[in-house]
Amino acid sequence: MTLAAGLIAASPVLAQDETPPSDEFRQGAEKLGEALELFMDGFSNEMEPLAKAWRDLIEDIPKYQTPEELPNGDIIIRRKDATGTDI
């Protein structure tokens, strides 16, 4: 991220310079873009199971009553039946 921030910070200076960026700079920027794209694809693939688990959890919430704490500290979460009424 530091390199990307440096490139962004340097962009106004490059814009004022009027000289085209060097081939090395252009190649480096392209490689940085490719690396970022590869990272984001991998990150997305790694996080998909977690996102699915969260979606499943959120979809299941209406199937349960509000948690109830017993005097001894236990917590009970009762399921609702298929019609949505308490069991």
Secondary structure by P-SEA (a helix, b strand, c coil): caaaaaaaaaaaaaaaacccccaaaaaaaaaaaaaaaaaaaaaaaaaaaaaaaaaaaaaacccccccccccccbbbbbbbccccccc
